[in-house]
Amino acid sequence: MVNSEQVVAVCREHGFALAGVTDARESSRSTEFEQWLHAGKHGEMDWLAKNVSLRINPTKFVPGAVSVICVADRYGGSEDPALAPRHGKIARYARGGDYHKVMKKRLHKVCDALRELDESQEHVFRTCVDTAPIFEREFAAAAGLGAIGKNTLLIDQSVGSWLMLGAIVTSAPLAPTSHEVDVDPCGSCTRCIDACPTGAITPWSVDASACISYLTIEHRTAIDPKWFSDIGEWIFGCDICQEVCPHNQQTEKTKSAEIDSAYESKMSSLDVLDVLNWTEDDRRKVFQGSAMKRAKLDMIRRNAVIVARNQLMKCEDVLLREKIISISKDEHESEIVRAAAR
């Protein structure tokens, strides 16, 4: 029978920076989650309101599940490069390879290795990377990979929150690698709350409908102009709450933290005027192998219009202004791009 020490060793052999095991059990935050949904804080992410019973209980997601194996990859926590003129910023998690593919490929290999170690050959191992309906952060915290901060992100204390999470739900009975639950990594600190431009963060909760990451990645219709100034120069995602977090500040420990090469930055920003001129083929070419492909053409061009607006408020750019005026008058334009331009 495979044991937890072997599981962690196999995960580490396959390149995961962190690994641990916890029990498969119903979420202790199910009531909070349902209240959050009822308040509409999930915005247009309607899928979150589906399969709620599966989300709050992995034993319903994988019948017979007993344990959850949790893993994490680290990504770019280095100092952010200066933003080039006329460019919009990309959240760090999306600057390298698509974590869905990068992690899932290795998790499948971990599953194969664990099946070989499982002499009974009777246990189920099912991989989850963001798209499966389980609360990865809660299980990762219970497995000892870190603690959930006030910005709702998992924090490996003194190393940071630049983490990609994955999990394997299994019927194999495994001893938990940690018994610490609900550790507070924040204390009296409120830097993430104070720094959020839209006020989306309250202690241990985020109103996704007001979050810049949600607005620029998941919100698929027109963005309310009241958020335009707050979006600033973020064309895809937002890192502000992580950038100000004390656990993410550069120290000898954070500098030496193991970062997976698959997430090395290929591009940290996009030329806004280029994006405004993109075709669908351009979008596919630039976003190939990237998590940014989640943003459809009209969405990324809508975001580019908003970033352009904010840059024009600071500095005149004739070409940029002319492009926005042209879009606002073009009846053949996507309506959400044209609405932003207007």
C-alpha positions as CSV (number, residue, x, y, z in Angstrom):
1,M,0.0,0.0,0.0
2,V,1.4,3.4,-1.0
3,N,1.9,5.8,2.0
4,S,2.1,9.6,2.3
5,E,5.9,9.8,2.4
6,Q,6.1,8.0,-0.9
7,V,3.4,10.2,-2.4
8,V,5.3,13.4,-1.4
9,A,8.5,12.0,-2.7
10,V,6.9,11.1,-6.1
11,C,5.5,14.6,-6.3
12,R,8.8,16.1,-5.6
13,E,10.5,13.8,-8.1
14,H,8.2,15.2,-10.8
15,G,9.2,18.8,-10.0
16,F,6.6,20.1,-7.7
17,A,7.9,22.7,-5.2
18,L,5.4,21.7,-2.5
19,A,3.4,18.6,-1.8
20,G,1.2,17.3,0.9
21,V,-1.8,15.1,1.8
22,T,-5.1,15.7,3.6
23,D,-8.4,14.0,4.1
24,A,-11.1,14.2,1.5
25,R,-13.9,15.8,3.4
26,E,-16.7,18.3,3.1
27,S,-15.5,21.9,3.1
28,S,-15.7,23.9,6.3
29,R,-16.5,27.0,4.3
30,S,-19.5,25.7,2.4
31,T,-21.9,28.1,4.1
32,E,-19.6,31.1,3.3
33,F,-19.4,30.0,-0.3
34,E,-23.1,29.7,-0.7
35,Q,-23.6,33.1,0.8
36,W,-20.9,34.5,-1.5
37,L,-22.8,33.1,-4.5
38,H,-26.1,34.4,-3.2
39,A,-24.6,37.9,-3.0
40,G,-23.6,37.7,-6.7
41,K,-19.9,38.1,-5.9
42,H,-19.0,35.6,-8.6
43,G,-20.1,38.0,-11.3
44,E,-20.6,36.3,-14.7
45,M,-18.8,33.1,-13.6
46,D,-22.0,31.2,-13.7
47,W,-20.2,27.8,-13.6
48,L,-19.3,28.5,-9.9
49,A,-23.0,28.3,-9.0
50,K,-23.2,24.9,-10.7
51,N,-22.3,21.6,-9.1
52,V,-22.1,23.2,-5.7
53,S,-22.5,19.9,-3.9
54,L,-19.4,18.6,-5.8
55,R,-17.4,21.7,-5.0
56,I,-17.9,21.4,-1.3
57,N,-17.4,17.7,-1.0
58,P,-14.8,15.8,-3.1
59,T,-16.3,12.5,-2.1
60,K,-19.2,13.4,-4.4
61,F,-16.8,14.5,-7.1
62,V,-14.9,11.2,-6.9
63,P,-17.1,8.5,-5.3
64,G,-15.1,6.6,-2.7
65,A,-12.5,9.4,-2.3
66,V,-10.6,9.3,1.0
67,S,-7.6,11.5,0.4
68,V,-6.5,14.6,-1.5
69,I,-2.9,14.9,-2.7
70,C,-2.0,18.6,-3.0
71,V,0.9,20.1,-5.0
72,A,2.2,23.6,-5.9
73,D,4.5,25.1,-8.5
74,R,6.2,28.4,-8.0
75,Y,6.2,31.1,-10.6
76,G,7.7,34.5,-11.2
77,G,8.2,36.3,-7.9
78,S,11.2,38.3,-9.1
79,E,11.2,42.1,-9.4
80,D,8.8,43.3,-12.0
81,P,10.5,44.9,-15.1
82,A,9.7,48.6,-15.9
83,L,6.7,49.0,-18.1
84,A,7.5,50.0,-21.7
85,P,5.6,53.1,-23.1
86,R,2.2,52.3,-24.6
87,H,2.1,48.9,-22.9
88,G,-0.4,47.1,-20.7
89,K,0.7,44.8,-17.9
90,I,0.1,41.1,-17.7
91,A,-0.3,39.2,-14.4
92,R,2.8,37.2,-13.6
93,Y,1.0,33.8,-13.7
94,A,0.2,34.2,-17.4
95,R,3.6,35.3,-18.6
96,G,5.0,31.8,-19.1
97,G,3.5,28.4,-20.0
98,D,-0.2,27.6,-19.4
99,Y,-0.2,26.2,-15.9
100,H,-3.3,24.0,-16.7
101,K,-1.2,22.0,-19.2
102,V,2.1,22.2,-17.4
103,M,0.8,20.9,-14.1
104,K,-1.7,18.4,-15.5
105,K,0.9,16.6,-17.6
106,R,3.1,16.0,-14.6
107,L,0.1,15.2,-12.3
108,H,-0.9,12.4,-14.8
109,K,2.7,11.0,-14.5
110,V,2.4,11.2,-10.7
111,C,-0.9,9.2,-10.9
112,D,0.8,6.6,-13.1
113,A,3.7,6.3,-10.6
114,L,1.3,5.9,-7.7
115,R,-0.7,3.2,-9.5
116,E,2.5,1.3,-9.9
117,L,3.2,1.6,-6.1
118,D,-0.4,0.6,-5.3
119,E,0.0,-3.2,-5.1
120,S,-3.8,-3.7,-4.8
121,Q,-4.4,-1.8,-8.1
122,E,-7.8,-1.0,-6.8
123,H,-7.5,2.8,-6.1
124,V,-8.7,5.7,-8.2
125,F,-6.5,8.7,-8.8
126,R,-8.1,11.8,-10.5
127,T,-6.2,15.0,-11.3
128,C,-7.5,18.5,-10.8
129,V,-5.9,21.7,-12.0
130,D,-8.2,24.7,-11.6
131,T,-11.0,23.4,-13.9
132,A,-12.3,20.6,-11.6
133,P,-14.9,21.6,-9.0
134,I,-12.9,21.3,-5.7
135,F,-11.6,23.9,-3.3
136,E,-7.9,23.5,-4.0
137,R,-6.7,26.3,-1.6
138,E,-8.6,24.9,1.4
139,F,-7.2,21.4,0.8
140,A,-3.7,22.7,0.1
141,A,-3.8,24.6,3.4
142,A,-5.0,21.6,5.3
143,A,-2.2,19.5,3.7
144,G,0.4,22.0,5.1
145,L,1.4,23.7,1.8
146,G,0.6,27.1,3.3
147,A,-2.1,29.3,4.9
148,I,-4.9,31.3,3.3
149,G,-4.3,35.0,3.5
150,K,-6.8,37.9,3.7
151,N,-6.6,38.2,0.0
152,T,-7.8,34.6,-0.2
153,L,-4.6,33.3,-1.7
154,L,-2.5,30.5,-0.4
155,I,0.7,31.9,1.2
156,D,3.8,29.8,1.9
157,Q,4.9,31.9,4.8
158,S,8.1,33.9,4.3
159,V,8.3,32.6,0.7
160,G,5.1,34.0,-0.7
161,S,1.9,33.4,-2.7
162,W,3.3,33.1,-6.2
163,L,1.9,29.6,-6.4
164,M,0.0,27.4,-8.9
165,L,-2.1,24.7,-7.2
166,G,-3.0,21.2,-8.3
167,A,-4.6,18.2,-6.7
168,I,-5.2,14.5,-7.0
169,V,-8.4,13.1,-5.5
170,T,-7.9,9.5,-4.6
171,S,-9.6,6.5,-3.0
172,A,-6.2,5.5,-1.4
173,P,-6.2,6.0,2.4
174,L,-3.3,8.3,3.2
175,A,-2.2,9.8,6.4
176,P,-2.5,13.7,6.5
177,T,0.9,15.4,6.3
178,S,-0.3,18.3,8.5
179,H,-2.8,18.9,11.2
180,E,-2.7,22.7,11.2
181,V,-5.9,24.3,9.9
182,D,-6.9,28.0,9.7
183,V,-3.5,29.4,10.5
184,D,-3.5,33.2,10.1
185,P,-0.4,34.3,8.0
186,C,-1.5,38.0,8.1
187,G,-1.9,39.1,11.7
188,S,-2.9,42.8,11.8
189,C,-1.6,43.4,8.2
190,T,-4.1,44.9,5.8
191,R,-1.8,45.9,2.9
192,C,-3.6,43.9,0.3
193,I,-7.0,45.4,1.4
194,D,-5.6,48.9,1.4
195,A,-3.9,48.5,-2.0
196,C,-6.8,47.0,-4.0
197,P,-7.9,49.9,-6.3
198,T,-11.5,48.7,-6.5
199,G,-11.9,47.8,-2.9
200,A,-12.7,44.2,-3.8
201,I,-10.9,42.6,-0.8
202,T,-12.3,42.3,2.7
203,P,-10.6,39.9,5.2
204,W,-10.6,36.4,3.7
205,S,-13.0,37.3,1.0
206,V,-12.9,38.8,-2.5
207,D,-15.8,40.3,-4.4
208,A,-14.9,38.8,-7.8
209,S,-17.3,41.2,-9.6
210,A,-15.1,44.1,-8.5
211,C,-11.7,42.4,-8.9
212,I,-9.5,43.6,-11.7
213,S,-8.4,40.0,-12.5
214,Y,-12.0,39.0,-12.9
215,L,-12.9,42.1,-15.0
216,T,-10.0,41.6,-17.4
217,I,-10.1,37.8,-17.7
218,E,-13.5,36.4,-16.8
219,H,-16.0,39.3,-17.5
220,R,-17.1,38.7,-21.0
221,T,-19.4,41.7,-21.6
222,A,-18.9,45.4,-21.4
223,I,-17.0,46.7,-18.3
224,D,-18.8,49.4,-16.3
225,P,-16.8,52.7,-16.9
226,K,-16.7,53.2,-13.1
227,W,-13.9,50.7,-13.1
228,F,-11.8,52.1,-15.9
229,S,-9.5,54.3,-13.8
230,D,-9.0,51.5,-11.3
231,I,-7.9,49.0,-14.0
232,G,-5.0,51.3,-14.7
233,E,-2.5,49.6,-17.0
234,W,-3.6,46.0,-16.3
235,I,-4.5,44.5,-19.7
236,F,-4.7,40.9,-18.4
237,G,-5.1,40.1,-14.7
238,C,-3.7,42.0,-11.7
239,D,-1.0,41.3,-9.1
240,I,-1.4,44.3,-6.8
241,C,-2.5,42.4,-3.7
242,Q,0.4,40.0,-4.1
243,E,3.0,42.7,-4.9
244,V,2.3,44.5,-1.6
245,C,2.2,41.3,0.5
246,P,5.1,41.2,3.0
247,H,5.5,37.5,2.4
248,N,6.3,38.3,-1.3
249,Q,9.0,40.9,-0.6
250,Q,12.5,40.1,-1.9
251,T,14.6,38.3,0.8
252,E,17.3,35.7,0.6
253,K,14.7,33.1,1.2
254,T,12.3,34.3,-1.6
255,K,15.2,34.7,-4.0
256,S,16.4,31.1,-3.5
257,A,12.8,29.7,-3.8
258,E,12.5,27.0,-6.5
259,I,10.7,28.4,-9.6
260,D,9.6,26.0,-12.3
261,S,11.3,27.0,-15.6
262,A,8.0,26.4,-17.5
263,Y,6.7,29.6,-16.1
264,E,9.7,31.8,-17.1
265,S,8.4,35.0,-18.5
266,K,8.0,35.1,-22.3
267,M,6.3,38.5,-22.2
268,S,5.4,40.8,-19.2
269,S,3.3,43.3,-21.2
270,L,1.5,43.9,-24.5
271,D,1.7,46.9,-26.8
272,V,-1.8,48.4,-26.5
273,L,-1.9,49.8,-30.1
274,D,-0.8,46.4,-31.5
275,V,-3.6,44.7,-29.6
276,L,-6.2,47.2,-30.9
277,N,-5.1,46.2,-34.4
278,W,-5.2,42.4,-33.8
279,T,-7.1,39.9,-35.8
280,E,-8.2,36.6,-34.4
281,D,-5.1,35.0,-36.0
282,D,-2.9,37.5,-34.2
283,R,-4.5,36.7,-30.9
284,R,-4.0,32.9,-31.4
285,K,-0.4,33.3,-32.4
286,V,0.5,35.5,-29.5
287,F,-1.4,33.5,-26.9
288,Q,-0.3,30.1,-28.1
289,G,0.7,28.0,-25.1
290,S,-0.4,30.7,-22.7
291,A,-3.2,30.9,-20.1
292,M,-4.1,34.2,-21.7
293,K,-5.9,32.4,-24.5
294,R,-8.9,32.5,-22.1
295,A,-9.4,36.1,-23.1
296,K,-11.2,36.2,-26.4
297,L,-10.3,38.8,-29.1
298,D,-13.0,41.3,-28.2
299,M,-12.2,41.0,-24.5
300,I,-8.5,41.7,-24.8
301,R,-9.1,44.5,-27.3
302,R,-11.7,45.9,-24.8
303,N,-9.1,45.8,-22.1
304,A,-6.6,47.5,-24.4
305,V,-9.0,50.4,-25.0
306,I,-9.3,50.9,-21.2
307,V,-5.6,50.8,-20.7
308,A,-5.2,53.2,-23.6
309,R,-7.7,55.6,-22.0
310,N,-5.8,55.5,-18.8
311,Q,-2.5,56.2,-20.5
312,L,-4.0,59.1,-22.5
313,M,-5.1,60.6,-19.2
314,K,-1.4,60.9,-18.3
315,C,0.3,61.6,-21.7
316,E,-0.9,62.5,-25.2
317,D,-0.5,59.8,-27.9
318,V,-1.9,60.9,-31.2
319,L,-1.9,57.4,-32.8
320,L,-3.6,55.9,-29.8
321,R,-6.2,58.6,-29.5
322,E,-7.0,58.4,-33.3
323,K,-7.4,54.6,-33.0
324,I,-9.8,54.8,-30.1
325,I,-11.9,57.5,-32.0
326,S,-11.9,55.2,-35.1
327,I,-13.1,52.2,-33.1
328,S,-15.8,54.3,-31.4
329,K,-17.3,55.2,-34.8
330,D,-16.9,51.8,-36.5
331,E,-20.3,50.1,-36.8
332,H,-18.6,46.9,-37.7
333,E,-16.7,46.8,-34.4
334,S,-17.4,44.4,-31.6
335,E,-19.9,46.1,-29.4
336,I,-18.0,45.7,-26.1
337,V,-14.9,47.2,-27.7
338,R,-16.8,50.0,-29.3
339,A,-18.7,50.7,-26.0
340,A,-15.3,51.0,-24.2
341,A,-14.0,53.3,-26.9
342,R,-17.0,55.6,-26.8
